[in-house]
Amino acid sequence: MSHMLSLLTSESPIQASSSMLCYYINKTAGIQNIRVMREAGCLLERIIFAKERVLFEAWPDCYLEIYSQGRNETNLDRVDCKLYQINEGV
């Protein structure tokens, strides 16, 4: 069973009142590098192993960069963090 890595810390630079809680799963068989990005730069960078799950905080204007290693190339996906937001009221 996969373990969940929580990236929420008391030193988080994101204020709880303006942030959203997000959840990402590496559904691939390989390692991915993820970055939570904002216009001002990178807020968080982590390596996520195959089938690993991660919780992170982000502002509504943040996006997630997902780097995956393929055959002889590195793939990059940029996705709005809102797509990974946890709906706490559901």
C-alpha positions in Angstrom: 0.0 0.0 0.0 1.3 3.5 -0.8 2.1 5.9 1.9 1.0 9.5 1.8 3.6 12.1 2.2 2.3 15.3 3.7 4.1 18.5 2.7 2.1 20.5 5.2 4.4 22.0 7.8 4.1 24.7 10.5 6.7 26.7 8.6 4.6 26.8 5.4 4.8 30.2 3.7 1.2 29.9 2.6 -1.4 31.4 5.0 -4.3 29.1 5.7 -7.0 31.7 5.1 -6.0 32.1 1.5 -4.7 28.6 0.7 -6.3 25.5 -0.6 -5.4 21.9 0.3 -4.4 19.8 -2.7 -3.9 16.1 -3.3 -1.7 14.5 -6.1 -1.0 10.8 -6.9 1.8 9.7 -9.1 -0.1 7.1 -11.1 2.9 6.2 -13.2 5.4 3.3 -12.7 8.3 5.8 -12.6 9.6 8.7 -10.5 8.2 12.2 -11.0 9.5 15.6 -9.9 6.7 18.0 -9.0 6.9 21.7 -8.4 4.2 24.0 -7.0 4.8 27.2 -9.0 3.5 30.8 -8.8 4.4 33.9 -10.8 7.0 34.8 -8.2 8.8 31.4 -8.5 8.9 27.9 -7.1 7.1 27.4 -3.7 7.8 23.7 -3.3 9.7 21.0 -5.1 9.6 17.2 -4.3 10.4 13.9 -5.8 7.4 11.6 -5.9 7.9 7.8 -6.3 5.6 5.5 -8.3 2.1 5.3 -6.8 3.0 7.7 -4.0 0.4 10.3 -2.8 1.1 13.8 -1.6 -0.8 16.5 0.2 0.2 20.1 -0.3 -1.0 23.6 0.1 -1.2 26.1 -2.7 -2.7 29.5 -3.5 -5.5 29.6 -6.1 -3.2 31.1 -8.7 -0.5 28.3 -8.4 0.1 25.6 -10.9 1.8 22.2 -10.7 4.7 21.3 -12.9 5.0 17.5 -13.3 8.3 16.2 -14.7 8.2 12.5 -15.8 11.1 10.6 -17.3 10.2 8.8 -20.5 12.3 7.0 -23.1 15.2 9.3 -24.0 13.1 12.4 -22.9 11.7 14.3 -20.0 8.0 15.2 -20.2 6.6 18.3 -18.6 3.0 18.9 -17.7 1.7 22.2 -16.3 -1.7 21.9 -14.5 -3.7 24.4 -12.5 -3.5 23.4 -8.8 -7.3 23.9 -8.6 -7.7 20.6 -10.4 -6.0 18.9 -7.4 -7.9 20.8 -4.7 -9.7 18.8 -2.1 -13.3 19.7 -1.6 -13.5 19.6 2.2 -17.2 20.1 2.3 -18.1 17.0 0.3 
